[in-house]
Amino acid sequence: MRVLLIDDHPLFRQAMAATIAGIAADIAIAQCDSLAEARRLLAQGDAPALILLDLKLPDSQGMGGLLSLKAEHPEVPVAIVSASDDPETVQTALACGAAGFVSKAAGIEELSAAIEALLGGEGWFPEAGIEAGRAPLTATQMRILDGVHRGLMNKQIAYETGLSEATIKYHLTGLFRKFGVQTRAQLLALARERSSPS
């Protein structure tokens, strides 16, 4: 499995590459600092499993890079990684065919969760950007909620889902927000209440 990271900031690329490497040792990470270099690389070999694209590159500004990559390689999921994470930018990226949107301000847990979701074929967008509070649960969120419902601990849910404990904690925080609860016990009570016969 190969991930292509396109960003003109070397320190950010290194940090992101380290995060991806921490998820799975068998992921190969290719790095480019421009859209032109990425295009050359894509023309040479097999398509990557995921492209992570910065919105502001020396040879591409805004959604132009996303649109051209999607036109040339429609089968490859492209996720935006940007410091410009206002709702309008996120919505525009979604409308332009982005598979996800990751803020550069995200912490390690959120980055890990985002990369794992994207590599698993799921979309990933900030809640503020697409009003995810009203969106249906993702497949990963449903599996985690099911684990909570069955009384499993984070470590057990992580083992069952193949995700890291940090990623499980991150998703649980999101589930707490989505359901308007503050503790695991409240989430468990709510999950049991909603699954019991009426």
PyMOL CGO cylinders between C-alpha atoms (Angstrom):
from pymol import cmd
from pymol.cgo import CYLINDER

trace = [
    CYLINDER, 0.00, 0.00, 0.00, 1.37, 3.39, -1.01, 0.3, 1, 1, 1, 1, 1, 1,
    CYLINDER, 1.37, 3.39, -1.01, 0.47, 6.93, 0.12, 0.3, 1, 1, 1, 1, 1, 1,
    CYLINDER, 0.47, 6.93, 0.12, 1.53, 10.01, -1.83, 0.3, 1, 1, 1, 1, 1, 1,
    CYLINDER, 1.53, 10.01, -1.83, 2.03, 13.15, 0.25, 0.3, 1, 1, 1, 1, 1, 1,
    CYLINDER, 2.03, 13.15, 0.25, 2.14, 16.44, -1.68, 0.3, 1, 1, 1, 1, 1, 1,
    CYLINDER, 2.14, 16.44, -1.68, 3.20, 19.43, 0.44, 0.3, 1, 1, 1, 1, 1, 1,
    CYLINDER, 3.20, 19.43, 0.44, 5.89, 22.07, 0.05, 0.3, 1, 1, 1, 1, 1, 1,
    CYLINDER, 5.89, 22.07, 0.05, 6.72, 22.26, 3.78, 0.3, 1, 1, 1, 1, 1, 1,
    CYLINDER, 6.72, 22.26, 3.78, 9.42, 19.64, 4.56, 0.3, 1, 1, 1, 1, 1, 1,
    CYLINDER, 9.42, 19.64, 4.56, 8.81, 19.63, 8.33, 0.3, 1, 1, 1, 1, 1, 1,
    CYLINDER, 8.81, 19.63, 8.33, 5.09, 19.03, 7.90, 0.3, 1, 1, 1, 1, 1, 1,
    CYLINDER, 5.09, 19.03, 7.90, 5.76, 16.27, 5.35, 0.3, 1, 1, 1, 1, 1, 1,
    CYLINDER, 5.76, 16.27, 5.35, 8.12, 14.55, 7.78, 0.3, 1, 1, 1, 1, 1, 1,
    CYLINDER, 8.12, 14.55, 7.78, 5.63, 14.78, 10.65, 0.3, 1, 1, 1, 1, 1, 1,
    CYLINDER, 5.63, 14.78, 10.65, 2.80, 13.45, 8.48, 0.3, 1, 1, 1, 1, 1, 1,
    CYLINDER, 2.80, 13.45, 8.48, 5.00, 10.64, 7.13, 0.3, 1, 1, 1, 1, 1, 1,
    CYLINDER, 5.00, 10.64, 7.13, 5.90, 9.65, 10.70, 0.3, 1, 1, 1, 1, 1, 1,
    CYLINDER, 5.90, 9.65, 10.70, 2.21, 9.58, 11.65, 0.3, 1, 1, 1, 1, 1, 1,
    CYLINDER, 2.21, 9.58, 11.65, 1.36, 7.39, 8.66, 0.3, 1, 1, 1, 1, 1, 1,
    CYLINDER, 1.36, 7.39, 8.66, 4.32, 5.07, 9.38, 0.3, 1, 1, 1, 1, 1, 1,
    CYLINDER, 4.32, 5.07, 9.38, 3.02, 4.71, 12.94, 0.3, 1, 1, 1, 1, 1, 1,
    CYLINDER, 3.02, 4.71, 12.94, -0.30, 3.37, 11.67, 0.3, 1, 1, 1, 1, 1, 1,
    CYLINDER, -0.30, 3.37, 11.67, 1.15, 0.49, 9.67, 0.3, 1, 1, 1, 1, 1, 1,
    CYLINDER, 1.15, 0.49, 9.67, 4.72, -0.47, 8.92, 0.3, 1, 1, 1, 1, 1, 1,
    CYLINDER, 4.72, -0.47, 8.92, 3.80, -1.82, 5.47, 0.3, 1, 1, 1, 1, 1, 1,
    CYLINDER, 3.80, -1.82, 5.47, 2.65, 1.56, 4.10, 0.3, 1, 1, 1, 1, 1, 1,
    CYLINDER, 2.65, 1.56, 4.10, 5.13, 3.08, 1.65, 0.3, 1, 1, 1, 1, 1, 1,
    CYLINDER, 5.13, 3.08, 1.65, 5.14, 6.88, 1.71, 0.3, 1, 1, 1, 1, 1, 1,
    CYLINDER, 5.14, 6.88, 1.71, 6.18, 8.93, -1.30, 0.3, 1, 1, 1, 1, 1, 1,
    CYLINDER, 6.18, 8.93, -1.30, 6.72, 12.66, -0.83, 0.3, 1, 1, 1, 1, 1, 1,
    CYLINDER, 6.72, 12.66, -0.83, 6.54, 15.52, -3.36, 0.3, 1, 1, 1, 1, 1, 1,
    CYLINDER, 6.54, 15.52, -3.36, 6.87, 19.28, -2.88, 0.3, 1, 1, 1, 1, 1, 1,
    CYLINDER, 6.87, 19.28, -2.88, 4.95, 20.33, -6.01, 0.3, 1, 1, 1, 1, 1, 1,
    CYLINDER, 4.95, 20.33, -6.01, 2.04, 19.24, -8.18, 0.3, 1, 1, 1, 1, 1, 1,
    CYLINDER, 2.04, 19.24, -8.18, 4.36, 18.84, -11.19, 0.3, 1, 1, 1, 1, 1, 1,
    CYLINDER, 4.36, 18.84, -11.19, 6.63, 16.44, -9.28, 0.3, 1, 1, 1, 1, 1, 1,
    CYLINDER, 6.63, 16.44, -9.28, 3.58, 14.47, -8.12, 0.3, 1, 1, 1, 1, 1, 1,
    CYLINDER, 3.58, 14.47, -8.12, 2.28, 14.19, -11.68, 0.3, 1, 1, 1, 1, 1, 1,
    CYLINDER, 2.28, 14.19, -11.68, 5.66, 12.84, -12.86, 0.3, 1, 1, 1, 1, 1, 1,
    CYLINDER, 5.66, 12.84, -12.86, 5.64, 10.28, -10.06, 0.3, 1, 1, 1, 1, 1, 1,
    CYLINDER, 5.64, 10.28, -10.06, 2.04, 9.23, -10.78, 0.3, 1, 1, 1, 1, 1, 1,
    CYLINDER, 2.04, 9.23, -10.78, 2.85, 8.77, -14.48, 0.3, 1, 1, 1, 1, 1, 1,
    CYLINDER, 2.85, 8.77, -14.48, 5.67, 6.34, -13.66, 0.3, 1, 1, 1, 1, 1, 1,
    CYLINDER, 5.67, 6.34, -13.66, 4.03, 3.63, -11.63, 0.3, 1, 1, 1, 1, 1, 1,
    CYLINDER, 4.03, 3.63, -11.63, 1.11, 2.08, -9.83, 0.3, 1, 1, 1, 1, 1, 1,
    CYLINDER, 1.11, 2.08, -9.83, -1.54, 4.39, -8.44, 0.3, 1, 1, 1, 1, 1, 1,
    CYLINDER, -1.54, 4.39, -8.44, -1.27, 5.02, -4.69, 0.3, 1, 1, 1, 1, 1, 1,
    CYLINDER, -1.27, 5.02, -4.69, -3.98, 3.98, -2.25, 0.3, 1, 1, 1, 1, 1, 1,
    CYLINDER, -3.98, 3.98, -2.25, -4.34, 7.61, -1.14, 0.3, 1, 1, 1, 1, 1, 1,
    CYLINDER, -4.34, 7.61, -1.14, -3.08, 11.07, -2.09, 0.3, 1, 1, 1, 1, 1, 1,
    CYLINDER, -3.08, 11.07, -2.09, -2.75, 13.73, 0.62, 0.3, 1, 1, 1, 1, 1, 1,
    CYLINDER, -2.75, 13.73, 0.62, -2.71, 17.16, -1.03, 0.3, 1, 1, 1, 1, 1, 1,
    CYLINDER, -2.71, 17.16, -1.03, -1.89, 20.59, 0.36, 0.3, 1, 1, 1, 1, 1, 1,
    CYLINDER, -1.89, 20.59, 0.36, -4.07, 23.37, -1.06, 0.3, 1, 1, 1, 1, 1, 1,
    CYLINDER, -4.07, 23.37, -1.06, -1.22, 25.87, -1.36, 0.3, 1, 1, 1, 1, 1, 1,
    CYLINDER, -1.22, 25.87, -1.36, 1.64, 24.64, -3.51, 0.3, 1, 1, 1, 1, 1, 1,
    CYLINDER, 1.64, 24.64, -3.51, 4.17, 26.68, -5.53, 0.3, 1, 1, 1, 1, 1, 1,
    CYLINDER, 4.17, 26.68, -5.53, 2.52, 25.54, -8.77, 0.3, 1, 1, 1, 1, 1, 1,
    CYLINDER, 2.52, 25.54, -8.77, -1.10, 25.17, -7.62, 0.3, 1, 1, 1, 1, 1, 1,
    CYLINDER, -1.10, 25.17, -7.62, -3.40, 27.33, -5.51, 0.3, 1, 1, 1, 1, 1, 1,
    CYLINDER, -3.40, 27.33, -5.51, -6.85, 26.47, -4.21, 0.3, 1, 1, 1, 1, 1, 1,
    CYLINDER, -6.85, 26.47, -4.21, -8.81, 23.56, -5.63, 0.3, 1, 1, 1, 1, 1, 1,
    CYLINDER, -8.81, 23.56, -5.63, -6.99, 23.52, -8.99, 0.3, 1, 1, 1, 1, 1, 1,
    CYLINDER, -6.99, 23.52, -8.99, -4.62, 20.77, -7.90, 0.3, 1, 1, 1, 1, 1, 1,
    CYLINDER, -4.62, 20.77, -7.90, -7.46, 18.64, -6.56, 0.3, 1, 1, 1, 1, 1, 1,
    CYLINDER, -7.46, 18.64, -6.56, -9.51, 19.05, -9.74, 0.3, 1, 1, 1, 1, 1, 1,
    CYLINDER, -9.51, 19.05, -9.74, -6.61, 18.17, -12.03, 0.3, 1, 1, 1, 1, 1, 1,
    CYLINDER, -6.61, 18.17, -12.03, -5.58, 15.11, -9.99, 0.3, 1, 1, 1, 1, 1, 1,
    CYLINDER, -5.58, 15.11, -9.99, -9.18, 13.86, -9.90, 0.3, 1, 1, 1, 1, 1, 1,
    CYLINDER, -9.18, 13.86, -9.90, -9.48, 14.39, -13.67, 0.3, 1, 1, 1, 1, 1, 1,
    CYLINDER, -9.48, 14.39, -13.67, -6.24, 12.51, -14.39, 0.3, 1, 1, 1, 1, 1, 1,
    CYLINDER, -6.24, 12.51, -14.39, -6.63, 9.79, -11.73, 0.3, 1, 1, 1, 1, 1, 1,
    CYLINDER, -6.63, 9.79, -11.73, -10.35, 9.48, -10.90, 0.3, 1, 1, 1, 1, 1, 1,
    CYLINDER, -10.35, 9.48, -10.90, -9.85, 6.12, -9.21, 0.3, 1, 1, 1, 1, 1, 1,
    CYLINDER, -9.85, 6.12, -9.21, -7.43, 7.46, -6.55, 0.3, 1, 1, 1, 1, 1, 1,
    CYLINDER, -7.43, 7.46, -6.55, -8.90, 9.04, -3.41, 0.3, 1, 1, 1, 1, 1, 1,
    CYLINDER, -8.90, 9.04, -3.41, -7.46, 12.52, -2.81, 0.3, 1, 1, 1, 1, 1, 1,
    CYLINDER, -7.46, 12.52, -2.81, -7.74, 14.11, 0.63, 0.3, 1, 1, 1, 1, 1, 1,
    CYLINDER, -7.74, 14.11, 0.63, -6.95, 17.76, 1.31, 0.3, 1, 1, 1, 1, 1, 1,
    CYLINDER, -6.95, 17.76, 1.31, -4.54, 18.59, 4.13, 0.3, 1, 1, 1, 1, 1, 1,
    CYLINDER, -4.54, 18.59, 4.13, -4.64, 22.30, 4.81, 0.3, 1, 1, 1, 1, 1, 1,
    CYLINDER, -4.64, 22.30, 4.81, -4.37, 25.05, 7.41, 0.3, 1, 1, 1, 1, 1, 1,
    CYLINDER, -4.37, 25.05, 7.41, -7.32, 26.75, 5.67, 0.3, 1, 1, 1, 1, 1, 1,
    CYLINDER, -7.32, 26.75, 5.67, -10.02, 24.68, 7.34, 0.3, 1, 1, 1, 1, 1, 1,
    CYLINDER, -10.02, 24.68, 7.34, -12.98, 27.07, 7.40, 0.3, 1, 1, 1, 1, 1, 1,
    CYLINDER, -12.98, 27.07, 7.40, -16.39, 25.52, 6.58, 0.3, 1, 1, 1, 1, 1, 1,
    CYLINDER, -16.39, 25.52, 6.58, -16.55, 27.13, 3.12, 0.3, 1, 1, 1, 1, 1, 1,
    CYLINDER, -16.55, 27.13, 3.12, -13.18, 25.63, 2.08, 0.3, 1, 1, 1, 1, 1, 1,
    CYLINDER, -13.18, 25.63, 2.08, -14.17, 22.23, 3.43, 0.3, 1, 1, 1, 1, 1, 1,
    CYLINDER, -14.17, 22.23, 3.43, -17.51, 22.33, 1.59, 0.3, 1, 1, 1, 1, 1, 1,
    CYLINDER, -17.51, 22.33, 1.59, -15.77, 23.37, -1.64, 0.3, 1, 1, 1, 1, 1, 1,
    CYLINDER, -15.77, 23.37, -1.64, -13.27, 20.49, -1.33, 0.3, 1, 1, 1, 1, 1, 1,
    CYLINDER, -13.27, 20.49, -1.33, -16.14, 18.06, -0.81, 0.3, 1, 1, 1, 1, 1, 1,
    CYLINDER, -16.14, 18.06, -0.81, -17.97, 19.45, -3.85, 0.3, 1, 1, 1, 1, 1, 1,
    CYLINDER, -17.97, 19.45, -3.85, -14.79, 19.13, -5.93, 0.3, 1, 1, 1, 1, 1, 1,
    CYLINDER, -14.79, 19.13, -5.93, -14.48, 15.42, -5.19, 0.3, 1, 1, 1, 1, 1, 1,
    CYLINDER, -14.48, 15.42, -5.19, -12.11, 15.31, -2.19, 0.3, 1, 1, 1, 1, 1, 1,
    CYLINDER, -12.11, 15.31, -2.19, -12.25, 12.03, -0.28, 0.3, 1, 1, 1, 1, 1, 1,
    CYLINDER, -12.25, 12.03, -0.28, -11.53, 13.89, 2.95, 0.3, 1, 1, 1, 1, 1, 1,
    CYLINDER, -11.53, 13.89, 2.95, -10.25, 17.05, 4.58, 0.3, 1, 1, 1, 1, 1, 1,
    CYLINDER, -10.25, 17.05, 4.58, -7.66, 17.07, 7.36, 0.3, 1, 1, 1, 1, 1, 1,
    CYLINDER, -7.66, 17.07, 7.36, -6.73, 20.27, 9.18, 0.3, 1, 1, 1, 1, 1, 1,
    CYLINDER, -6.73, 20.27, 9.18, -3.04, 20.94, 9.69, 0.3, 1, 1, 1, 1, 1, 1,
    CYLINDER, -3.04, 20.94, 9.69, -3.99, 21.99, 13.22, 0.3, 1, 1, 1, 1, 1, 1,
    CYLINDER, -3.99, 21.99, 13.22, -5.13, 18.43, 14.00, 0.3, 1, 1, 1, 1, 1, 1,
    CYLINDER, -5.13, 18.43, 14.00, -3.37, 16.55, 16.79, 0.3, 1, 1, 1, 1, 1, 1,
    CYLINDER, -3.37, 16.55, 16.79, -1.70, 13.14, 16.38, 0.3, 1, 1, 1, 1, 1, 1,
    CYLINDER, -1.70, 13.14, 16.38, -4.83, 11.23, 17.47, 0.3, 1, 1, 1, 1, 1, 1,
    CYLINDER, -4.83, 11.23, 17.47, -7.02, 13.03, 14.93, 0.3, 1, 1, 1, 1, 1, 1,
    CYLINDER, -7.02, 13.03, 14.93, -4.42, 12.65, 12.16, 0.3, 1, 1, 1, 1, 1, 1,
    CYLINDER, -4.42, 12.65, 12.16, -4.14, 8.92, 12.87, 0.3, 1, 1, 1, 1, 1, 1,
    CYLINDER, -4.14, 8.92, 12.87, -7.91, 8.49, 12.89, 0.3, 1, 1, 1, 1, 1, 1,
    CYLINDER, -7.91, 8.49, 12.89, -8.24, 10.46, 9.64, 0.3, 1, 1, 1, 1, 1, 1,
    CYLINDER, -8.24, 10.46, 9.64, -5.55, 8.47, 7.81, 0.3, 1, 1, 1, 1, 1, 1,
    CYLINDER, -5.55, 8.47, 7.81, -6.93, 5.13, 9.02, 0.3, 1, 1, 1, 1, 1, 1,
    CYLINDER, -6.93, 5.13, 9.02, -10.45, 6.12, 7.89, 0.3, 1, 1, 1, 1, 1, 1,
    CYLINDER, -10.45, 6.12, 7.89, -9.24, 7.31, 4.49, 0.3, 1, 1, 1, 1, 1, 1,
    CYLINDER, -9.24, 7.31, 4.49, -7.12, 4.20, 3.89, 0.3, 1, 1, 1, 1, 1, 1,
    CYLINDER, -7.12, 4.20, 3.89, -10.17, 2.13, 4.88, 0.3, 1, 1, 1, 1, 1, 1,
    CYLINDER, -10.17, 2.13, 4.88, -12.20, 3.77, 2.13, 0.3, 1, 1, 1, 1, 1, 1,
    CYLINDER, -12.20, 3.77, 2.13, -14.18, 6.11, 4.37, 0.3, 1, 1, 1, 1, 1, 1,
    CYLINDER, -14.18, 6.11, 4.37, -14.54, 9.85, 3.95, 0.3, 1, 1, 1, 1, 1, 1,
    CYLINDER, -14.54, 9.85, 3.95, -13.15, 12.22, 6.57, 0.3, 1, 1, 1, 1, 1, 1,
    CYLINDER, -13.15, 12.22, 6.57, -14.35, 15.80, 7.02, 0.3, 1, 1, 1, 1, 1, 1,
    CYLINDER, -14.35, 15.80, 7.02, -14.36, 18.15, 10.03, 0.3, 1, 1, 1, 1, 1, 1,
    CYLINDER, -14.36, 18.15, 10.03, -17.73, 18.30, 11.75, 0.3, 1, 1, 1, 1, 1, 1,
    CYLINDER, -17.73, 18.30, 11.75, -17.86, 22.09, 11.37, 0.3, 1, 1, 1, 1, 1, 1,
    CYLINDER, -17.86, 22.09, 11.37, -17.37, 21.74, 7.65, 0.3, 1, 1, 1, 1, 1, 1,
    CYLINDER, -17.37, 21.74, 7.65, -20.17, 19.35, 6.76, 0.3, 1, 1, 1, 1, 1, 1,
    CYLINDER, -20.17, 19.35, 6.76, -22.36, 19.50, 9.85, 0.3, 1, 1, 1, 1, 1, 1,
    CYLINDER, -22.36, 19.50, 9.85, -21.41, 15.93, 10.67, 0.3, 1, 1, 1, 1, 1, 1,
    CYLINDER, -21.41, 15.93, 10.67, -23.41, 16.12, 13.90, 0.3, 1, 1, 1, 1, 1, 1,
    CYLINDER, -23.41, 16.12, 13.90, -26.45, 15.53, 11.70, 0.3, 1, 1, 1, 1, 1, 1,
    CYLINDER, -26.45, 15.53, 11.70, -24.72, 13.05, 9.41, 0.3, 1, 1, 1, 1, 1, 1,
    CYLINDER, -24.72, 13.05, 9.41, -25.20, 9.28, 9.84, 0.3, 1, 1, 1, 1, 1, 1,
    CYLINDER, -25.20, 9.28, 9.84, -22.54, 7.32, 11.71, 0.3, 1, 1, 1, 1, 1, 1,
    CYLINDER, -22.54, 7.32, 11.71, -19.63, 6.07, 9.64, 0.3, 1, 1, 1, 1, 1, 1,
    CYLINDER, -19.63, 6.07, 9.64, -18.91, 2.33, 9.47, 0.3, 1, 1, 1, 1, 1, 1,
    CYLINDER, -18.91, 2.33, 9.47, -16.02, 2.79, 11.93, 0.3, 1, 1, 1, 1, 1, 1,
    CYLINDER, -16.02, 2.79, 11.93, -18.18, 4.76, 14.38, 0.3, 1, 1, 1, 1, 1, 1,
    CYLINDER, -18.18, 4.76, 14.38, -20.85, 2.04, 14.21, 0.3, 1, 1, 1, 1, 1, 1,
    CYLINDER, -20.85, 2.04, 14.21, -18.29, -0.68, 14.96, 0.3, 1, 1, 1, 1, 1, 1,
    CYLINDER, -18.29, -0.68, 14.96, -16.94, 1.29, 17.93, 0.3, 1, 1, 1, 1, 1, 1,
    CYLINDER, -16.94, 1.29, 17.93, -20.42, 2.02, 19.26, 0.3, 1, 1, 1, 1, 1, 1,
    CYLINDER, -20.42, 2.02, 19.26, -21.23, -1.69, 18.91, 0.3, 1, 1, 1, 1, 1, 1,
    CYLINDER, -21.23, -1.69, 18.91, -18.10, -2.50, 20.94, 0.3, 1, 1, 1, 1, 1, 1,
    CYLINDER, -18.10, -2.50, 20.94, -19.17, -0.06, 23.67, 0.3, 1, 1, 1, 1, 1, 1,
    CYLINDER, -19.17, -0.06, 23.67, -22.66, -1.60, 23.58, 0.3, 1, 1, 1, 1, 1, 1,
    CYLINDER, -22.66, -1.60, 23.58, -21.11, -5.04, 24.15, 0.3, 1, 1, 1, 1, 1, 1,
    CYLINDER, -21.11, -5.04, 24.15, -19.13, -3.72, 27.10, 0.3, 1, 1, 1, 1, 1, 1,
    CYLINDER, -19.13, -3.72, 27.10, -15.69, -3.98, 25.46, 0.3, 1, 1, 1, 1, 1, 1,
    CYLINDER, -15.69, -3.98, 25.46, -12.78, -1.84, 26.67, 0.3, 1, 1, 1, 1, 1, 1,
    CYLINDER, -12.78, -1.84, 26.67, -10.91, 0.45, 24.25, 0.3, 1, 1, 1, 1, 1, 1,
    CYLINDER, -10.91, 0.45, 24.25, -8.07, -2.08, 23.92, 0.3, 1, 1, 1, 1, 1, 1,
    CYLINDER, -8.07, -2.08, 23.92, -10.52, -4.83, 22.94, 0.3, 1, 1, 1, 1, 1, 1,
    CYLINDER, -10.52, -4.83, 22.94, -12.33, -2.59, 20.44, 0.3, 1, 1, 1, 1, 1, 1,
    CYLINDER, -12.33, -2.59, 20.44, -8.94, -1.60, 18.97, 0.3, 1, 1, 1, 1, 1, 1,
    CYLINDER, -8.94, -1.60, 18.97, -8.02, -5.28, 18.56, 0.3, 1, 1, 1, 1, 1, 1,
    CYLINDER, -8.02, -5.28, 18.56, -11.36, -6.14, 16.92, 0.3, 1, 1, 1, 1, 1, 1,
    CYLINDER, -11.36, -6.14, 16.92, -11.34, -3.21, 14.51, 0.3, 1, 1, 1, 1, 1, 1,
    CYLINDER, -11.34, -3.21, 14.51, -7.61, -3.25, 13.74, 0.3, 1, 1, 1, 1, 1, 1,
    CYLINDER, -7.61, -3.25, 13.74, -7.31, 0.39, 14.81, 0.3, 1, 1, 1, 1, 1, 1,
    CYLINDER, -7.31, 0.39, 14.81, -5.03, 1.94, 17.42, 0.3, 1, 1, 1, 1, 1, 1,
    CYLINDER, -5.03, 1.94, 17.42, -6.26, 2.74, 20.95, 0.3, 1, 1, 1, 1, 1, 1,
    CYLINDER, -6.26, 2.74, 20.95, -5.60, 6.43, 20.27, 0.3, 1, 1, 1, 1, 1, 1,
    CYLINDER, -5.60, 6.43, 20.27, -7.91, 6.26, 17.26, 0.3, 1, 1, 1, 1, 1, 1,
    CYLINDER, -7.91, 6.26, 17.26, -10.63, 4.55, 19.32, 0.3, 1, 1, 1, 1, 1, 1,
    CYLINDER, -10.63, 4.55, 19.32, -10.36, 7.32, 21.95, 0.3, 1, 1, 1, 1, 1, 1,
    CYLINDER, -10.36, 7.32, 21.95, -10.62, 9.96, 19.25, 0.3, 1, 1, 1, 1, 1, 1,
    CYLINDER, -10.62, 9.96, 19.25, -13.75, 8.38, 17.74, 0.3, 1, 1, 1, 1, 1, 1,
    CYLINDER, -13.75, 8.38, 17.74, -15.31, 7.98, 21.19, 0.3, 1, 1, 1, 1, 1, 1,
    CYLINDER, -15.31, 7.98, 21.19, -14.88, 11.70, 21.80, 0.3, 1, 1, 1, 1, 1, 1,
    CYLINDER, -14.88, 11.70, 21.80, -16.65, 12.35, 18.49, 0.3, 1, 1, 1, 1, 1, 1,
    CYLINDER, -16.65, 12.35, 18.49, -19.45, 9.96, 19.46, 0.3, 1, 1, 1, 1, 1, 1,
    CYLINDER, -19.45, 9.96, 19.46, -19.83, 11.73, 22.83, 0.3, 1, 1, 1, 1, 1, 1,
    CYLINDER, -19.83, 11.73, 22.83, -20.29, 15.02, 20.95, 0.3, 1, 1, 1, 1, 1, 1,
    CYLINDER, -20.29, 15.02, 20.95, -22.65, 13.53, 18.39, 0.3, 1, 1, 1, 1, 1, 1,
    CYLINDER, -22.65, 13.53, 18.39, -24.94, 12.02, 21.04, 0.3, 1, 1, 1, 1, 1, 1,
    CYLINDER, -24.94, 12.02, 21.04, -24.62, 14.91, 23.50, 0.3, 1, 1, 1, 1, 1, 1,
    CYLINDER, -24.62, 14.91, 23.50, -23.10, 12.84, 26.31, 0.3, 1, 1, 1, 1, 1, 1,
    CYLINDER, -23.10, 12.84, 26.31, -19.94, 13.30, 28.37, 0.3, 1, 1, 1, 1, 1, 1,
    CYLINDER, -19.94, 13.30, 28.37, -18.99, 9.84, 29.57, 0.3, 1, 1, 1, 1, 1, 1,
    CYLINDER, -18.99, 9.84, 29.57, -18.68, 6.30, 28.28, 0.3, 1, 1, 1, 1, 1, 1,
    CYLINDER, -18.68, 6.30, 28.28, -21.35, 5.18, 30.77, 0.3, 1, 1, 1, 1, 1, 1,
    CYLINDER, -21.35, 5.18, 30.77, -23.82, 7.72, 29.37, 0.3, 1, 1, 1, 1, 1, 1,
    CYLINDER, -23.82, 7.72, 29.37, -23.00, 6.62, 25.81, 0.3, 1, 1, 1, 1, 1, 1,
    CYLINDER, -23.00, 6.62, 25.81, -23.50, 2.97, 26.84, 0.3, 1, 1, 1, 1, 1, 1,
    CYLINDER, -23.50, 2.97, 26.84, -26.85, 3.78, 28.48, 0.3, 1, 1, 1, 1, 1, 1,
    CYLINDER, -26.85, 3.78, 28.48, -27.96, 5.66, 25.37, 0.3, 1, 1, 1, 1, 1, 1,
    CYLINDER, -27.96, 5.66, 25.37, -26.81, 2.86, 23.05, 0.3, 1, 1, 1, 1, 1, 1,
    CYLINDER, -26.81, 2.86, 23.05, -28.72, 0.28, 25.12, 0.3, 1, 1, 1, 1, 1, 1,
    CYLINDER, -28.72, 0.28, 25.12, -31.78, 2.50, 25.28, 0.3, 1, 1, 1, 1, 1, 1,
    CYLINDER, -31.78, 2.50, 25.28, -31.82, 2.98, 21.50, 0.3, 1, 1, 1, 1, 1, 1,
    CYLINDER, -31.82, 2.98, 21.50, -31.31, -0.71, 20.78, 0.3, 1, 1, 1, 1, 1, 1,
    CYLINDER, -31.31, -0.71, 20.78, -33.96, -2.00, 23.18, 0.3, 1, 1, 1, 1, 1, 1,
    CYLINDER, -33.96, -2.00, 23.18, -37.38, -2.96, 21.82, 0.3, 1, 1, 1, 1, 1, 1,
    CYLINDER, -37.38, -2.96, 21.82, -39.96, -0.17, 22.00, 0.3, 1, 1, 1, 1, 1, 1,
]
cmd.load_cgo(trace, "trace")
